[in-house]
Amino acid sequence: MFHYRKTVRPAGTTTAVCRTLWLLALAAVSLQARAQLNLDEAQRLALADDPAIAASLARAQAHTDNAIADGQLPDPKLKTGILNLPTDTLDIDQEPMTQLRLGLEQTFPRGATLQLRQRQSEWLASAEQARAEDAARQLVRDVRDSFLDLYYQVQAEQVIAETRDLFAQLVDTTRAHYASGRVNQQDVLRATLELSRLDDRATSIRNAADRQRATLAKWIGTAASQPLTEEFPELPVLPSRETLETALMQHPVIRTESAQLEAQHQAVRVAREQYKPGWSAGLEYNKRFGDNPGGDERSDMVSAMVSVELPLFTAKRQDRRLAASIQQAEAVQLTRDERLRELRQMLDSGYANWQRLGERAALYESQLLRTSAANAQASLQAYQSGITEFSTLMRARITDLDIQLDLLRIRVDRARAQTSLLYLAGEDL
C-alpha cells in the first residue's frame, strides 16, 4: 500500500531555494549579456548614436531654418516723435508748426537678393546632409576595420593556443628522449625556448586585441567586451569596377563639395544684385496742434515717401565683393576636383590591393596551407624515427604556424580592402 507523507521543510530551506533560483536567474542574464558579438550588431550599435552624424544633421536643420528666414523681408520700421516743439514754453499748441509724427517704413533689398540668399542656405543644408551621409559611411568603414582587426587577434590567439599544445607535447617528448639519451640537452633547450617565444607571441596578440576592443568601444560602448563570433565576418557583395567608378560622382564627399559650390554660385549672384538700387517706402501721419488764426483747428497731414539707393561708386565695394565671391567659387571648384582625384586614387589602389590579396589567399588555401601541414607532419614522423634533427622539426612547425597566421591576416586584410571599396560604392545603412 502506498502511503503519502507530507514533508515539512524548515523556513531556512525555502530561503535557500529562493536564493538559488535568484542566482540561476542572474547567471542566465549574465550569459545573455555575454552573447557573441557579430559585425552587423557592431554596425547597428555604432550607427544608433553617433555624435558626428547627429551634428551634421543638426547643422543641416539650422541651414534649413535659416533659408526660411533669409527669404523674408526686413522688419518694418516704426517712426514716431514730436517736431518743432518750442523750447521756451514746451507748449504744443503755441506754434502752428508743431506736429506729432507717426510713420511706418519698409525696406526692400536690391534685386532678387532675398531669393538668392534663401537658395544659398538651402544648398548649405544639402551640403550638411551629404556630410552626414559621409560621416555614416566613414563610421561603418572604421567599425568594420576595427572589428576585422579584433577578429584577427582573437583567431590568431586561438591558432597559437592550439600550436602551443603541440609545442608543449614536443617539450615533454624531447625531455623524455633526453632522459633516455636519444637527444642532447640543446634540443631540450631549443624546445623550451620556442615554447616561451610562443607564449610571448600570445601575450603580444592579447595586448593588440585589448587595444582594438578599446577602439571599438569608442563606437559601441561596453558591447566591445563581448566575445566575437567564430564565423568570418560577412560583408556586402562588392560591385564591379565600372560601377565603382560611376558611383564616385555621387559620393557624399563630392555631393558635399557640389552643394557648397552651388551655394557659392548663389553668393556670386547676390554680389551681382548689389549693382541694382535698393529702395524703401514709407507712410507718415502728422498730427498738428493748436488752431488757425481764424479759430478753426489745424488740418492733420499724411506723407508718403520712397527712398532709392544709388550704387554710383562701385569700384571699392560692389566690384571687390563680386571679385571675392568669384574667387571663393573657384576655390570650392578646385577643392571638389581634388576630392575627386583622392577618391579615384583610393579606388585604384584599393581595388588592386583587393585583387592581389584574393590571389594570395587562393594560393595559400590551394597550396601553401596543405603543403606546410604535410611538411610539419612528415618532419614529426621523421624526428620520431630518428631520421631528422630536432631543429628541422621546429622549423617545420613554426613555418606551419606562420602560414596559418599569414592566411588569416590575408583574409582579414582583403576584407578591410573590401570595406574601403564599399565606402566608395555606398550601400543602404
VEXLUMDREN-738189 format. One line per field, with one value per residue (C-alpha): residue in three letters; x, y, z. Coordinates in nm, 3 decimals. Layout:
BEGIN
timar: [ALA, ...] .
c1: [X, ...] .
c2: [Y, ...] .
c3: [Z, ...] .
! end
This chain:
BEGIN
timar: [MET, PHE, HIS, TYR, ARG, LYS, THR, VAL, ARG, PRO, ALA, GLY, THR, THR, THR, ALA, VAL, CYS, ARG, THR, LEU, TRP, LEU, LEU, ALA, LEU, ALA, ALA, VAL, SER, LEU, GLN, ALA, ARG, ALA, GLN, LEU, ASN, LEU, ASP, GLU, ALA, GLN, ARG, LEU, ALA, LEU, ALA, ASP, ASP, PRO, ALA, ILE, ALA, ALA, SER, LEU, ALA, ARG, ALA, GLN, ALA, HIS, THR, ASP, ASN, ALA, ILE, ALA, ASP, GLY, GLN, LEU, PRO, ASP, PRO, LYS, LEU, LYS, THR, GLY, ILE, LEU, ASN, LEU, PRO, THR, ASP, THR, LEU, ASP, ILE, ASP, GLN, GLU, PRO, MET, THR, GLN, LEU, ARG, LEU, GLY, LEU, GLU, GLN, THR, PHE, PRO, ARG, GLY, ALA, THR, LEU, GLN, LEU, ARG, GLN, ARG, GLN, SER, GLU, TRP, LEU, ALA, SER, ALA, GLU, GLN, ALA, ARG, ALA, GLU, ASP, ALA, ALA, ARG, GLN, LEU, VAL, ARG, ASP, VAL, ARG, ASP, SER, PHE, LEU, ASP, LEU, TYR, TYR, GLN, VAL, GLN, ALA, GLU, GLN, VAL, ILE, ALA, GLU, THR, ARG, ASP, LEU, PHE, ALA, GLN, LEU, VAL, ASP, THR, THR, ARG, ALA, HIS, TYR, ALA, SER, GLY, ARG, VAL, ASN, GLN, GLN, ASP, VAL, LEU, ARG, ALA, THR, LEU, GLU, LEU, SER, ARG, LEU, ASP, ASP, ARG, ALA, THR, SER, ILE, ARG, ASN, ALA, ALA, ASP, ARG, GLN, ARG, ALA, THR, LEU, ALA, LYS, TRP, ILE, GLY, THR, ALA, ALA, SER, GLN, PRO, LEU, THR, GLU, GLU, PHE, PRO, GLU, LEU, PRO, VAL, LEU, PRO, SER, ARG, GLU, THR, LEU, GLU, THR, ALA, LEU, MET, GLN, HIS, PRO, VAL, ILE, ARG, THR, GLU, SER, ALA, GLN, LEU, GLU, ALA, GLN, HIS, GLN, ALA, VAL, ARG, VAL, ALA, ARG, GLU, GLN, TYR, LYS, PRO, GLY, TRP, SER, ALA, GLY, LEU, GLU, TYR, ASN, LYS, ARG, PHE, GLY, ASP, ASN, PRO, GLY, GLY, ASP, GLU, ARG, SER, ASP, MET, VAL, SER, ALA, MET, VAL, SER, VAL, GLU, LEU, PRO, LEU, PHE, THR, ALA, LYS, ARG, GLN, ASP, ARG, ARG, LEU, ALA, ALA, SER, ILE, GLN, GLN, ALA, GLU, ALA, VAL, GLN, LEU, THR, ARG, ASP, GLU, ARG, LEU, ARG, GLU, LEU, ARG, GLN, MET, LEU, ASP, SER, GLY, TYR, ALA, ASN, TRP, GLN, ARG, LEU, GLY, GLU, ARG, ALA, ALA, LEU, TYR, GLU, SER, GLN, LEU, LEU, ARG, THR, SER, ALA, ALA, ASN, ALA, GLN, ALA, SER, LEU, GLN, ALA, TYR, GLN, SER, GLY, ILE, THR, GLU, PHE, SER, THR, LEU, MET, ARG, ALA, ARG, ILE, THR, ASP, LEU, ASP, ILE, GLN, LEU, ASP, LEU, LEU, ARG, ILE, ARG, VAL, ASP, ARG, ALA, ARG, ALA, GLN, THR, SER, LEU, LEU, TYR, LEU, ALA, GLY, GLU, ASP, LEU] .
c1: [0.000, 0.122, 0.129, 0.161, 0.356, 0.379, 0.728, 0.759, 1.063, 1.230, 1.196, 1.568, 1.534, 1.278, 1.508, 1.795, 1.586, 1.482, 1.841, 1.945, 1.675, 1.781, 2.145, 2.040, 1.839, 2.137, 2.357, 2.112, 2.112, 2.490, 2.514, 2.272, 2.474, 2.784, 2.623, 2.857, 2.909, 2.894, 2.977, 2.616, 2.537, 2.851, 2.746, 2.394, 2.515, 2.761, 2.501, 2.239, 2.403, 2.691, 2.760, 2.926, 2.619, 2.386, 2.598, 2.581, 2.206, 2.167, 2.368, 2.154, 1.838, 1.992, 2.059, 1.705, 1.563, 1.796, 1.673, 1.320, 1.438, 1.665, 1.372, 1.176, 1.166, 1.339, 1.121, 0.933, 1.042, 0.802, 0.882, 0.732, 0.826, 0.736, 0.857, 0.912, 0.836, 0.911, 1.185, 1.078, 0.742, 0.728, 0.365, 0.249, -0.032, 0.189, 0.334, 0.148, 0.448, 0.446, 0.347, 0.326, 0.472, 0.377, 0.524, 0.593, 0.881, 0.955, 1.290, 1.320, 1.665, 1.831, 1.705, 1.649, 1.880, 1.626, 1.553, 1.921, 2.020, 1.739, 1.871, 2.221, 2.109, 1.917, 2.232, 2.429, 2.166, 2.211, 2.586, 2.542, 2.304, 2.563, 2.828, 2.609, 2.586, 2.963, 3.004, 2.781, 2.990, 3.312, 3.171, 3.074, 3.415, 3.602, 3.387, 3.440, 3.816, 3.835, 3.611, 3.810, 4.139, 3.997, 3.870, 4.223, 4.372, 4.113, 4.151, 4.531, 4.529, 4.329, 4.571, 4.867, 4.691, 4.644, 5.005, 5.121, 4.964, 5.171, 5.485, 5.423, 5.395, 5.723, 5.891, 5.772, 5.879, 6.221, 6.278, 6.185, 6.425, 6.696, 6.645, 6.689, 6.997, 6.842, 6.887, 7.122, 7.043, 7.040, 6.721, 6.551, 6.661, 6.551, 6.206, 6.167, 6.284, 6.034, 5.755, 5.846, 5.859, 5.515, 5.384, 5.532, 5.354, 5.027, 5.077, 5.152, 4.837, 4.623, 4.767, 4.672, 4.325, 4.277, 4.373, 4.129, 3.849, 3.920, 3.899, 3.575, 3.431, 3.454, 3.164, 2.967, 3.043, 3.055, 2.939, 3.301, 3.391, 3.165, 3.322, 3.324, 3.153, 3.368, 3.242, 3.441, 3.265, 3.042, 3.044, 2.809, 2.898, 3.141, 3.011, 3.207, 3.493, 3.281, 3.003, 3.253, 3.391, 3.041, 2.949, 3.234, 3.048, 2.759, 2.982, 2.870, 3.212, 3.160, 2.797, 2.904, 3.151, 2.899, 2.635, 2.886, 2.979, 2.613, 2.583, 2.885, 2.731, 2.432, 2.671, 2.812, 2.460, 2.392, 2.704, 2.581, 2.246, 2.423, 2.472, 2.096, 1.934, 1.760, 1.459, 1.227, 0.873, 0.725, 0.394, 0.360, 0.074, 0.140, -0.087, -0.094, -0.180, -0.342, -0.584, -0.552, -0.576, -0.939, -1.011, -1.063, -0.846, -0.538, -0.562, -0.361, -0.125, -0.027, 0.311, 0.425, 0.794, 1.010, 1.388, 1.621, 1.984, 2.213, 2.509, 2.719, 3.061, 3.113, 3.489, 3.573, 3.255, 3.046, 3.337, 3.552, 3.276, 3.194, 3.559, 3.592, 3.283, 3.405, 3.742, 3.572, 3.358, 3.670, 3.837, 3.542, 3.552, 3.921, 3.859, 3.592, 3.830, 4.094, 3.845, 3.751, 4.117, 4.160, 3.859, 3.987, 4.327, 4.157, 3.963, 4.269, 4.491, 4.213, 4.084, 4.434, 4.507, 4.178, 4.254, 4.612, 4.509, 4.248, 4.518, 4.740, 4.453, 4.379, 4.746, 4.764, 4.441, 4.522, 4.892, 5.082, 4.850, 4.820, 5.190, 5.305, 5.077, 5.207, 5.566, 5.514, 5.361, 5.638, 5.903, 5.743, 5.739, 6.099, 6.209, 6.032, 6.207, 6.542, 6.588, 6.594, 6.718, 6.507, 6.584, 6.427, 6.112, 6.089, 6.135, 5.858, 5.621, 5.700, 5.658, 5.319, 5.214, 5.333, 5.147, 4.824, 4.860, 4.959, 4.647, 4.430, 4.599, 4.550, 4.180, 4.131, 4.331, 4.128, 3.806, 3.940, 4.023, 3.666, 3.543, 3.726, 3.578, 3.229, 3.284, 3.331, 3.042, 2.784, 2.518, 2.191, 2.269] .
c2: [0.000, 0.344, 0.591, 0.965, 1.158, 1.534, 1.669, 1.991, 2.197, 2.438, 2.806, 2.830, 2.569, 2.781, 3.082, 2.877, 2.760, 3.116, 3.228, 2.950, 3.041, 3.405, 3.313, 3.098, 3.388, 3.620, 3.364, 3.342, 3.720, 3.722, 3.457, 3.654, 3.971, 3.782, 3.689, 3.678, 3.998, 3.995, 4.263, 4.356, 4.417, 4.629, 4.844, 4.882, 4.992, 5.240, 5.399, 5.419, 5.707, 5.873, 6.239, 6.327, 6.223, 6.400, 6.717, 6.726, 6.671, 6.950, 7.187, 7.085, 7.170, 7.501, 7.595, 7.489, 7.721, 7.998, 7.952, 8.034, 8.339, 8.457, 8.473, 8.720, 9.098, 9.303, 9.407, 9.733, 10.039, 10.236, 10.606, 10.846, 11.178, 11.544, 11.801, 12.176, 12.188, 12.540, 12.530, 12.837, 12.708, 12.344, 12.420, 12.200, 12.448, 12.757, 12.721, 12.613, 12.406, 12.166, 11.818, 11.466, 11.228, 10.860, 10.670, 10.323, 10.235, 9.914, 9.841, 9.619, 9.465, 9.504, 9.293, 8.922, 8.924, 8.757, 8.467, 8.410, 8.407, 8.163, 7.928, 7.967, 7.846, 7.559, 7.444, 7.468, 7.246, 6.996, 7.004, 6.920, 6.637, 6.489, 6.537, 6.341, 6.058, 6.061, 6.051, 5.742, 5.576, 5.659, 5.525, 5.194, 5.167, 5.238, 4.997, 4.725, 4.784, 4.772, 4.465, 4.279, 4.359, 4.241, 3.925, 3.857, 3.895, 3.664, 3.396, 3.427, 3.370, 3.051, 2.929, 2.997, 2.821, 2.509, 2.522, 2.571, 2.239, 2.071, 2.255, 2.154, 1.792, 1.831, 1.965, 1.664, 1.427, 1.589, 1.571, 1.203, 1.140, 1.333, 1.123, 0.809, 0.951, 0.978, 1.357, 1.613, 1.894, 2.154, 2.003, 2.037, 2.397, 2.474, 2.326, 2.521, 2.839, 2.806, 2.741, 3.059, 3.257, 3.124, 3.242, 3.585, 3.597, 3.507, 3.787, 4.036, 3.932, 3.968, 4.315, 4.409, 4.262, 4.474, 4.786, 4.702, 4.642, 4.986, 5.136, 4.952, 5.061, 5.422, 5.348, 5.064, 5.102, 4.801, 4.566, 4.564, 4.340, 4.061, 3.755, 3.756, 3.504, 3.227, 3.281, 3.509, 3.850, 3.868, 4.186, 4.301, 4.191, 4.428, 4.591, 4.578, 4.815, 5.011, 5.052, 5.176, 5.436, 5.557, 5.584, 5.825, 6.124, 6.052, 6.002, 6.220, 6.388, 6.505, 6.594, 6.800, 6.999, 7.031, 7.170, 7.414, 7.517, 7.585, 7.785, 7.990, 8.046, 8.193, 8.419, 8.539, 8.618, 8.805, 9.012, 9.094, 9.205, 9.470, 9.674, 9.727, 10.002, 9.910, 10.106, 10.165, 10.301, 10.489, 10.638, 10.904, 11.061, 11.407, 11.533, 11.920, 12.103, 12.437, 12.645, 12.853, 13.236, 13.208, 12.982, 12.658, 12.353, 12.290, 12.005, 11.686, 11.573, 11.249, 11.194, 10.915, 10.871, 10.645, 10.623, 10.475, 10.370, 10.485, 10.246, 10.500, 10.432, 10.056, 10.028, 9.966, 9.794, 9.603, 9.528, 9.396, 9.182, 9.033, 8.952, 8.792, 8.576, 8.459, 8.361, 8.171, 7.981, 7.891, 7.769, 7.542, 7.411, 7.325, 7.161, 6.938, 6.839, 6.750, 6.541, 6.352, 6.280, 6.146, 5.917, 5.784, 5.719, 5.532, 5.326, 5.241, 5.139, 4.973, 4.764, 4.649, 4.559, 4.368, 4.169, 4.080, 3.975, 3.749, 3.586, 3.536, 3.387, 3.142, 3.040, 2.986, 2.785, 2.569, 2.500, 2.657, 2.565, 2.199, 2.169, 2.324, 2.094, 1.789, 1.906, 1.950, 1.605, 1.446, 1.622, 1.492, 1.133, 1.165, 1.301, 1.024, 0.772, 0.938, 1.033, 1.414, 1.658, 1.843, 2.182, 2.066, 1.965, 2.302, 2.494, 2.293, 2.356, 2.728, 2.756, 2.587, 2.828, 3.131, 3.019, 2.977, 3.325, 3.469, 3.325, 3.466, 3.805, 3.799, 3.717, 3.997, 4.247, 4.158, 4.214, 4.551, 4.643, 4.545, 4.767, 5.066, 4.995, 4.966, 5.311, 5.439, 5.240, 5.323, 5.092, 5.103, 5.167] .
c3: [0.000, -0.091, 0.195, 0.126, 0.386, 0.376, 0.423, 0.619, 0.517, 0.756, 0.678, 0.606, 0.332, 0.145, 0.168, 0.030, -0.264, -0.345, -0.326, -0.562, -0.812, -0.792, -0.858, -1.154, -1.294, -1.255, -1.427, -1.718, -1.751, -1.737, -2.010, -2.222, -2.166, -2.280, -2.610, -2.905, -3.100, -3.479, -3.734, -3.813, -3.448, -3.405, -3.702, -3.569, -3.227, -3.379, -3.608, -3.335, -3.151, -3.334, -3.242, -3.575, -3.775, -3.532, -3.550, -3.931, -3.927, -3.671, -3.892, -4.191, -3.997, -3.892, -4.256, -4.347, -4.083, -4.196, -4.553, -4.446, -4.255, -4.539, -4.779, -4.568, -4.600, -4.329, -4.037, -4.099, -3.903, -3.686, -3.653, -3.401, -3.250, -3.196, -3.448, -3.399, -3.027, -2.889, -2.630, -2.435, -2.319, -2.445, -2.532, -2.820, -2.905, -2.921, -3.271, -3.586, -3.700, -3.401, -3.513, -3.373, -3.632, -3.662, -3.959, -4.096, -4.332, -4.523, -4.688, -4.998, -5.063, -5.400, -5.686, -5.606, -5.305, -5.077, -5.310, -5.383, -5.017, -4.947, -5.216, -5.077, -4.734, -4.894, -5.074, -4.750, -4.587, -4.871, -4.814, -4.446, -4.529, -4.765, -4.497, -4.254, -4.506, -4.547, -4.169, -4.160, -4.433, -4.251, -3.927, -4.086, -4.252, -3.929, -3.725, -3.982, -3.984, -3.607, -3.585, -3.851, -3.681, -3.348, -3.519, -3.645, -3.297, -3.142, -3.409, -3.406, -3.031, -3.084, -3.353, -3.125, -2.834, -3.048, -3.164, -2.807, -2.709, -2.980, -2.870, -2.507, -2.619, -2.809, -2.497, -2.297, -2.574, -2.604, -2.229, -2.234, -2.522, -2.340, -2.029, -2.238, -2.412, -2.759, -2.788, -2.641, -2.398, -2.678, -2.820, -2.483, -2.451, -2.805, -2.745, -2.421, -2.590, -2.876, -2.628, -2.439, -2.761, -2.847, -2.510, -2.582, -2.920, -2.749, -2.496, -2.773, -2.960, -2.647, -2.599, -2.956, -2.902, -2.588, -2.782, -3.059, -2.809, -2.662, -3.011, -3.084, -2.750, -2.867, -3.103, -2.939, -2.569, -2.339, -2.616, -2.737, -2.441, -2.564, -2.730, -3.109, -3.332, -3.477, -3.833, -4.059, -4.080, -4.386, -4.595, -4.874, -5.226, -5.395, -5.719, -6.043, -6.114, -6.363, -6.106, -5.850, -6.091, -6.177, -5.810, -5.736, -5.878, -5.640, -5.338, -5.044, -5.034, -5.394, -5.330, -5.031, -5.240, -5.525, -5.289, -5.143, -5.497, -5.577, -5.256, -5.361, -5.705, -5.526, -5.336, -5.670, -5.790, -5.466, -5.529, -5.880, -5.742, -5.536, -5.852, -5.858, -5.648, -5.328, -5.215, -4.927, -4.893, -4.601, -4.489, -4.218, -4.031, -3.883, -3.605, -3.585, -3.265, -3.194, -3.402, -3.713, -3.681, -3.785, -3.485, -3.671, -3.596, -3.799, -4.050, -3.995, -4.270, -4.438, -4.612, -4.846, -4.929, -5.143, -5.094, -5.357, -5.307, -5.587, -5.641, -5.826, -5.673, -5.711, -5.754, -5.387, -5.274, -5.529, -5.761, -5.476, -5.327, -5.666, -5.734, -5.389, -5.433, -5.776, -5.629, -5.347, -5.600, -5.796, -5.476, -5.399, -5.758, -5.724, -5.388, -5.542, -5.822, -5.563, -5.363, -5.680, -5.750, -5.399, -5.434, -5.766, -5.613, -5.328, -5.582, -5.793, -5.503, -5.304, -5.594, -5.693, -5.332, -5.304, -5.621, -5.524, -5.174, -5.333, -5.544, -5.240, -5.039, -5.321, -5.332, -4.958, -4.949, -5.253, -5.191, -4.905, -4.618, -4.720, -4.801, -4.473, -4.272, -4.460, -4.411, -4.037, -4.005, -4.211, -4.002, -3.683, -3.813, -3.932, -3.595, -3.408, -3.632, -3.570, -3.935, -3.900, -3.640, -3.388, -3.544, -3.871, -3.685, -3.508, -3.832, -3.994, -3.703, -3.688, -4.066, -4.045, -3.770, -3.966, -4.279, -4.082, -3.936, -4.274, -4.436, -4.159, -4.198, -4.577, -4.543, -4.290, -4.497, -4.806, -4.612, -4.496, -4.857, -4.948, -4.666, -4.813, -5.156, -5.007, -4.856, -5.210, -5.356, -5.090, -4.951, -4.762, -4.395] .
! end
